[in-house]
Amino acid sequence: MKPERSISEVLRHVFSIYIKSSLHVALAVTSFSLVTIFEFDLQIPTALLYFTFFSTVVAYNFTKYLSLLNRRHLVMTPALKAIAIISLLSFACTTLSAFYLDKFALAVAAIPALLTAAYALPLFRSGTNLRHVYGAKLFIIGIVWALVTTGLPFTAHQGELPALSLVFTEGFQRLLFVMVLTLPFDIRDIQTDTEQLGTIPQIFGVRTTKTIGLSALAAVLLIEIAQTNTIDSGFSLFLFMIGVTALLIHKSMTVRSPWFASFWVEGVPVLWAFLLFLLV
């Protein structure tokens, strides 16, 4: 008979599947969408949030686990089976929620979908894809997140849109912010990433990467100050989230808990959306 697992072991196993099945990153992406919705008081169909969450699970798991499908002798562990089930259910939910979105929103959603596919699937006879383009990883992640969390909510908004300049400014800020949040992952994986990726830590080193991240955060803050007329609770929360992110960047190290980036750094948008929800 197999020994019974303790409650703590079961919880650790469930938490591991939660992270590895991309549920947490999907929550982060959806939370960033909520930040956009709350800040601009957008009127969007609830289906968009479901679509964002479940399509993110599908996209990330497709990217992470596609290589496993090419293995001749793949052993389906209980964890992999759980991830496969979550992925299949997420694909079904993505398809269902897509029927409740208009054609324009789906057309915008197709752009990050194509970028994700081009990142994971071989594009040329050599078998290379966008992942093999030196230094492209950070920008692709930033562009995809910015399109999904700002482009989609503005596109699906059922009312008058704000000035186009504000829309593009929000998108650019989100692009920079997501790229900053990606840096702790690149710092964590500096020893395991192939040199072909050309991540910021690989090119400039960990210390300079942190400086670049903090500088990008400062740029995001300056942009926000430039377009803010009054200092209200929303701006104060923005400052707080900049501070939290700066602290996480500062604490990023090559040797750290495996969940530091995957849970705490990824959880920044979740915390932001939750606190913003309390304010509105």
Secondary structure, 3 states (H helix, E strand, C coil): CCCCCCHHHHHHHHHHHHHHCCHHHHHHHHHHHHHHHHHHCCCCCHHHHHHHHHHHHHHHHHHHHHHHHHCCCCCCCHHHHHHHHHHHHHHHHHHHHHCCCCHHHHHHHHHHHHHHHHHHCCCCCCCCCHHHCCCCHHHHHHHHHHHHHHHHHHHHCCCCCCCHHHHHHHHHHHHHHHHHHHHHHHHHCCCCCCHHHCCHHHHHCHHHHHHHHHHHHHHHHHHHHHCCCCCCHHHHHHHHHHHHHHHHHHHCCCCCCCHHHHHHHCCHHHHHHHHHHHHC
